[in-house]
Structures are given as structure tokens and as C-alpha cells.
Amino acid sequence: MSSAPPHPTRRTVLAAALAASLTVGLTAPPALARQTTHPFQNPALPLQARVDDLLGRLTLDEKIAMLHQYQPGIPRLGIKPFKTGTEALHGIAWSTDRNANGAVRTAQGTVFPQSVGLGSTWNPALLEQVGTVVGTEARGYNAVDSDVWGLQLWAPVVNLLRDPRWGRNEEGYSEDALLTGMLSTAYGHGIQGDHSQYLRAAPVLKHYMANNNEIRRDTTSSNLPPRVKHEYDEPAFKAAISADAATGVMSAYNLVNGRPMTAHFDHNDVVRKWTDKTLFNVTDAGGPNNLTGSQKYYATQAEASAAIIKAGLDSFTVDDTNSAKTIAAVKQALEQKLLTEADIDRAVGHILAIRTRLGEFDPDGGPYGRITKDVINAPAHRALARRAAVEGTVLLKNDGALPLDAAKTGKVAVVGPLSQTLYTDWYSGGLPYKVTPLDGIRARLGGKGTVTGTEGVDRIALKDVASGKYVVAGADADGDALKAAGDEAGPTAQFDVFDWGQGVVTLRSVANGKTVGRYNWGSTVVNDQEQPNGWFVQQMFTLEDAGDGRVLLRYAGYEKAYDWADPATTYLKVGDGGVLELARKENASTFAKEVISSGVDSAVNAVRGADAAVVVVGSMPFINGREDHDRTTMALAEGQSELIRAVREANPNTVVIVENSYPTTLNWEQENVPAILWTSHAGAETGNALAAVLFGDADPSGRLPQTWYRSEDDLPSILDYDIIKRDRTYLYYKGTPLYPFGHGLSYATFEYGRPVVSDRSVSGRDTVTVSVDVTNTGKVAGQEVVQLYTRQRTSRNKQPLRQLRAFRKISLGPGQKTTVRLTFKAADLAHWDVTRNKWVVESAVHDLMVGASSADIRGRAALTVNGEKIPPRDLSRRTRAIDFDDYEGVELVDESKTRGDAVGGSSGDWIKFADAALGNGPRTFTAKVANAGAEGSIQIRIGSPTGRLVGTAKVASTGDVYAYTTTTAALTGATGRQDVYLVFDGDMRISAFSLK
């Protein structure tokens, strides 16, 4: 019996093989020691003394140059160049090359499951081991080329998975702040190492904050009422920072309450207050230029640069390797007295502190300086990647079809478009090897059974109607421009069609197995890519029906309306020499589509008579949802759904594996397929991991880290961030999801005893322990994730329907029993009191719910918390408008370009302040308002937005949204305890008000 700890620990004991692999580089001969000539190079001195010494030796120009992502070397001090930002979400992915104008260099190290797949492990101890490998391989790559592979790692992403349509869903861990915080803390600790002073590598959390939409991501503002910000979005970042498991944050592209995060003072005012350690914060790529570009927030780059530095960001990720623009803007800000040298020193001091902790200025490179490239993709790392892929696999449904019995399974048919391939994503390293699902199943059976496979995709040929010639592709590894030049539909004229939904397909040439794509933004298309890839994915097409079995071939690589794109020239025509080239639709060629073989037919033929039919479907990470592209549907591709239905009809023993990066609406599959497994794109070991789970060598211990809904109709706009008002995530969702948060089945069965609470009545200062006996009542060993949720029965404010407070992953053999103890602090039950701007633990009874998911509760207990009662609102004091209790229609906006929030309203919009103690009746309403347009007014009403009117305040034009004035109005008839509504008439902003 084993049990993972309920929280991450810096002393996690790694498996012996893993530990051995991590010492390979450390035992290598040390590099030639540099002579210590200055105090900053003396490891015996305190960190701050070293930083201060080095800072004092730098010229102003040298310090300014350090503010750019590409920091130059300073030979006179023996300082090497330093580059921020190596991507490391689930292994070392890629880095930009200092000497090639931002060209990307991709790693070939250990690739772990995508972050959402790591999130589904619910195993902080495992995440720490994964982080240890990532940090170690970062050192290995740094030893190969420190100019390219920097030791500041941009990982993990801790943005909460609030909306399953978010294109970057694959990059986050969970929709829950506690689970995300625990996993990111563990991952960060692993990356950093256990040394009290030095860092193996320096993790940076992405992207602060409320960054959950890709549509117009640099111009949309995430409206965060105070409770949402404090209770939901901030805790995900606070966890790792306050635990010293991260060395900084990256600012997000979006705005929050009207203020760009690239210049948001939260980086100083909030984030740095979570720790007493020095943080090195960075902007996201291009963020500084957005302030004067798409966001138009500042008139000049000098103003923008000053705001960035003053807000607490220390490094400008912008303009690729060209630091000249940043240097010029910062110097202009100094000349205009928007910045002082002390501001520069503060930012550079943060940078130098982390560089010192990385051992860079030590004569021997510090305790991690001897790690060499030998650690990259070590055997123990591969074994850990397999374990992570296994633990991240979630059994969504099982009517007894799984596990497969290898001894009794004579024939297995493995079909589907993802059965014979593995895909990487934008933040993946290159796969040094690949074990596909078909490979893994064949290896597991080891020749003892028959394993057949087909991808279940149509194989077609295209014949130019005008010339009668078939479209052919190049047969060598580099491919060739497609041309209508073939006399028959031989291998060079055949293409496999992969359906990714909504009409988008990719074409793989049978001639060389390469994917067809537009060649380097030219007019031709070539079969030369291993898989769809790139920031602009040029391998996407649609086959538009032209009637009579004929199609138009349209290039679909213009995924959005880019100002430089010409969407009119997206069709293919047969040009000179038969070469296919882009053209306008009216000039497009018509092609006869000949189906050489039907994907559905081939799959049906393969599964007929098989003991088990395994269908592997899912997403292509560069197409279905990714950075800069949200999903507009949560459904499987139409062709994939058709394939599943046909296979299920042909073979009742069908198992569906969904390999993708986000929740999917599998309603028909849940009703009709005996067993369903989900995995993220899980790296090189995907096939071995799936085979282990399919045949019961490993229990499927993954649990869903986010809610799977039944329909897009269950969700509001992706741009609506108020999870409390809109009933979002498992915390507030009132419907019945397809699969709830925390869901996942095991091959074992577990019986829960009655939960026992350490004390049924506590104060807000106490710690609560809930103990529950869990017994494996099944016939096989299994793993269970025991989850503890709470619900506050009564409150002044709307409370979650359930909220995760603790969990523990346990392993039990058949018949084994253990007592699981789940602990949390009563203070964790606090919520943000908008009436007094502070955390409050209310006096209330809380339901304690222990179970196997947020919807599968096996036992309950009650806990009385002796806290406080929130008093009625005192609106005679200055009250921030944003501290409302409810609202309709308003926007949350920036009070100024530095600090403060305000509420922007238009005619008919309103904000509510509940349970106000008005006494015998206030006489005067006073408000701080701004109005850039025509005169308007604010109505003060009682009881409802259309309730009794007790006063009207005129709001004259102030000429600018940041120019505030004071308006007053006489009040009559407002007495007793009332809900007060401020109703807008016209466009205006209100910052604060009082009723006296």
C-alpha cells in the first residue's frame, strides 16, 4: 500500500533509477574554475551583497541593456550573455536562437504529457519528479549552448481552465485553484531543486492574469469583480509564489478591468507581497509594443516602457533579438523623467538576483553547474514519462469491456486517425522516438495475438477535370510541388484525408508519408511536412463540394482575417506545367475526387470478428485549438464521429480512446460505447501507457481536472469571466455535466466509510482533519483519488455549490483498507467581503463531502465554524463602485492608467449594494464620476433597478474618461435596511460614492 502526500513537498524521494540519472551530469569533471576577482563572484557573501556589488559596477547603459530579453555579455566583468525564456510546459520545448533573429530551436529531450494531462494525474509528488527532470534537462541543454537554452524557464501555466473552449486549454492544469496551485508548486519545486540558495532552473508562472481567451486576446478586457479576482484567479498564482516554488510571473496579453496586464501594478502591489524572495517578472512576447499598438493605451513607447518598469516587470520580451528599440525607449523615458535610475536599478537588481541564484557568477557555476548534456532523455526520464502518461489516462466509462484479457484476446483491431501517429503541440519538444497506440498494443501482446490496424481515413485521388490529369506529389523525403501530371491513380497520386472537423482536413501524400502544405507562403503546395505545424498552420485545406463527385480545393491556412492576407486567393488552380497554385475562386480548377478506399469501410472490415475494437480519435494540436485560436465547438470531428458509430455497429466490443487536449461533447459515445478512455497528447510513451491501461497492467488512476459539459449551450460567452454570477466551473454550475470535475473510474471498486471530523465545531484559526476509511472491495489492485469538498450552507453572499479542499491519491490491493486523512485550515473557508474589502470567515455550518468526484459523494459530515457575521453595509463611508453585490450590463474599467478600478455604465445598466443600513435616511448622494460624452445621470433606487427613486445625480461631461469630478444629489425616502441600486442613464464611469 502506498499513498501520495496531500500536498507537495521539497523532499520528495525519487525512484532510485530517476535519482541515479539526475546525478550523471553532477559527477562529470567540473569546468575550469574562474578566478574570483570581485565580491559578486564570491559565493560566501550574502545574495544581496553580491547583487549590490555587481549593480554598482555596471554603467547605466549596461543596466538598460539588461532589461531586454537578450541581455548582452559584459566581458570586462566576465559576464556572459543571458537570454530569458526557455519553454518548458511539459519538457524542454523550444527556445529562440540569439544569433538567428529569433529563429526557433526545438529540443529533442523527454516529452511528458501535456499540462492538462499532468493535471489529470492529481499527483503533486509525480509533478515534482517531472519538474526535476525538466530542470535537469534544462541544465543539460544549457551546457550545450547557453546562448540558446537559457535557465529561466517559462513554465508552468497556471491560468485556470475556466472555459473548455479556450485554445490554450492544453497548457493549464485544472479549472480549480487548489489543484492548480498544488501541482504548479510541485512542478516549480522540482524545476528549482532542493538547494536553499541556488536554483537548478528558474520557473516563471504564466500568464498573470485572467488570460482565458485567444479571440482578440490583446484587446479584450477580463471583467473581474473583486470576489472573482481574490477567490479564483489570484490563488492559482499565489500558491507557487508564496511557497517559493517560482521565481516570477509573466504578464498576460489581455487587459483586466480595462488596464493592460503588461503595465499592471499588480506585479508590484500584489504578486511581490506573496513572498519575501526576489522575483524576476517578464512581459509576454510583444506585450510592450501592444501598449502603443493594438491597445493604444500609451501615446509613446517611452511612456509604455516607464509604466512597465514601474508596474514591476523587469524584462521586455519584444522585437526578437533586437534590443535597440527597448533601449531607446527606456532612455527616452529617463530623459523625460518618466523613470529614474533608481527604477532601473530596482528592475536590474531583480534580474541579477536570479542570475546569481542560478550560479552564473560563481567560479564553478554553482552546485548545478556540472550537469552536462548526458542527462537529456536518460532512460529513467523515459520511464517517468511513461508513468506520467499512465497516471494521466482517465477511464470515462466502462461497462465491463476493460481491462482486456491478454490471454483471451486473440485478435485486436486498432483503428482511427490517431492510432498510428503521435502529435506534438506548439509547446512540445520534438519526440526522440514514438510509441503509437498501435505500436504499444502490439508490443504488449508480444506476438501472442493478432493485432490489425487501419487509420480509418479515406484515401483519394484528385483528377483535374480540364486536363484529365491526376494530381501527383513528390516521392522523395522532401516531396515536391503538387502538379496535375499523372496518367493514373498510382501511389504518387494518392492522398489520405484526415478530418479535423468543421470542414478542415489535412492531406497526407501516400508517395512519401508527408503532409501537404503551402510552401513557405508561396503560391504552390508541397508534400514535405511530418505533421501540421507552425504558428501559421499552412497544411489545412477544405474540399468544397462542386457537385457530381467534383470538388474545389481550398487552402484554409488563413485562419483569421489578417490584414496582410489575401483570402480571395485561397483556391487552387492548375497553372503552367500542371503545377497547383493559389488563385481566386473564379479561376479555381475543378477536380474529380476518386475514393481509392473508404476509411469507414476499412475500419469496419478490420474490426469485424475481432475480440476487441479499439478506436483512437481526437485532435490535431495545431489545428483544433491552440494559442491564438479558441475552439468554436467541443464536438469531435464529424468524420471521426461517423467512424466510431460504424465501428460500434460492426463490433459490440468497442473501446474508444479520445486523445486530445480538452473536454469533448461525447454524448452519443457515452450512451452507446462500452468503454471510453481519455488521454492528452501524452508524449513519446503514449502507446505504451495506453496499452498498460487497456490490458490492466496499470489501473486508470487519472481524474478529470475540469468539467466536461454536454453542449456549448451550457456555457456563456468565452469573454465572460464572472464565474460566480454566470454559474461557471464545477464550483457554481447547476446543471448535470457529461463528466464532472474529479471524475475517473478504476478497475477496482472502493467502499468509503463514514467520514469522521477531528472537531465538529472550530474557529477560523483551527485546522480541520477529516478521516475516512477506504477499502478496495474489488478483485484487482487499484488507485483512488479521495476528494474532500465543502459547502457553506448559509452566507450573506453566493457561495460555491461545492469546493475542493483536500485530496489524496492512494493505492490499495484487493481487500486492503486504509484510513485517509484529509486536512485543511478553517481559514481556507474564508471568502472576500466586498463590504469591508477583507477576507471573512462567516459563522456558518459547512457540509463536508468526501467522495470519488465532485458529483460522486460517498459520505458527509457537518462542521460548525464560529466566525463572524458580516454587518449591514455602511454606505455613509466612501464605497468603491466596484464593490457591488450584483450588476447588469456594466463594464469594469481602469480608474487611472496606474491604479484603481471603476465601473463604466450605459443607459439601463445598474449596480447593486445589498443590505445597506440607511437608518433614518441619508440626505446626500456624493459620487466621483467621469464622463467623456454628453451629460447623463445616475439614479439612486431602492429595492430593485426599477424600485423607488430616491435621488438623481447629474453627471456633466468631464471631457475624458480619466477626468473625474464630484457630483451630488439630494436624497429623500431612503430609510432602514435596503438594497441600494445605482442605475445609469447615459455613458459614464463611477469610481466611488457615499450616502450621507
Secondary structure as UniProt FT lines:
FT   STRAND          2..3
FT   TURN            10..11
FT   HELIX           16..22
FT   TURN            23..24
FT   HELIX           25..27
FT   HELIX           39..41
FT   TURN            43..44
FT   HELIX           47..57
FT   HELIX           60..65
FT   TURN            66..67
FT   STRAND          70..71
FT   HELIX           75..77
FT   STRAND          82..87
FT   STRAND          94..96
FT   HELIX           98..100
FT   TURN            101..102
FT   STRAND          104..106
FT   HELIX           115..119
FT   TURN            120..121
FT   HELIX           124..144
FT   TURN            146..148
FT   STRAND          152..157
FT   TURN            164..165
FT   TURN            167..168
FT   HELIX           169..171
FT   HELIX           177..192
FT   STRAND          202..208
FT   TURN            215..219
FT   STRAND          221..222
FT   HELIX           226..228
FT   HELIX           229..233
FT   HELIX           234..242
FT   TURN            243..244
FT   STRAND          249..251
FT   STRAND          255..256
FT   TURN            257..258
FT   STRAND          259..260
FT   HELIX           261..263
FT   HELIX           266..269
FT   HELIX           271..274
FT   TURN            285..286
FT   HELIX           287..290
FT   TURN            291..294
FT   HELIX           301..311
FT   STRAND          315..316
FT   TURN            320..321
FT   HELIX           324..335
FT   TURN            336..337
FT   HELIX           341..357
FT   TURN            358..361
FT   TURN            363..364
FT   TURN            367..370
FT   HELIX           373..375
FT   TURN            376..377
FT   HELIX           379..391
FT   STRAND          394..398
FT   TURN            406..408
FT   STRAND          411..415
FT   TURN            417..418
FT   TURN            426..427
FT   HELIX           437..445
FT   TURN            446..447
FT   STRAND          450..454
FT   STRAND          458..464
FT   TURN            465..467
FT   STRAND          470..472
FT   TURN            477..478
FT   STRAND          483..486
FT   HELIX           491..493
FT   STRAND          495..499
FT   TURN            502..503
FT   STRAND          505..509
FT   TURN            510..512
FT   STRAND          515..518
FT   TURN            520..521
FT   STRAND          524..529
FT   TURN            534..537
FT   STRAND          541..547
FT   TURN            548..549
FT   STRAND          550..555
FT   TURN            563..564
FT   TURN            567..568
FT   STRAND          571..574
FT   HELIX           576..578
FT   STRAND          579..583
FT   HELIX           585..587
FT   STRAND          591..597
FT   HELIX           599..607
FT   TURN            608..609
FT   STRAND          612..618
FT   TURN            621..623
FT   TURN            627..628
FT   HELIX           638..650
FT   STRAND          654..659
FT   HELIX           667..672
FT   STRAND          675..679
FT   TURN            684..685
FT   HELIX           686..694
FT   TURN            695..696
FT   HELIX           712..714
FT   TURN            718..719
FT   TURN            723..727
FT   HELIX           729..732
FT   TURN            741..742
FT   STRAND          750..752
FT   STRAND          756..757
FT   STRAND          761..763
FT   TURN            764..765
FT   STRAND          767..776
FT   STRAND          782..792
FT   STRAND          803..812
FT   TURN            814..815
FT   STRAND          817..825
FT   HELIX           826..829
FT   STRAND          831..833
FT   TURN            834..837
FT   STRAND          838..840
FT   STRAND          844..851
FT   STRAND          857..866
FT   TURN            875..876
FT   STRAND          879..880
FT   TURN            881..882
FT   STRAND          886..888
FT   STRAND          891..894
FT   STRAND          901..905
FT   TURN            907..908
FT   STRAND          910..917
FT   TURN            919..920
FT   STRAND          924..930
FT   STRAND          936..942
FT   TURN            945..946
FT   STRAND          948..955
FT   TURN            961..962
FT   STRAND          964..970
FT   STRAND          977..985
FT   STRAND          988..995
//
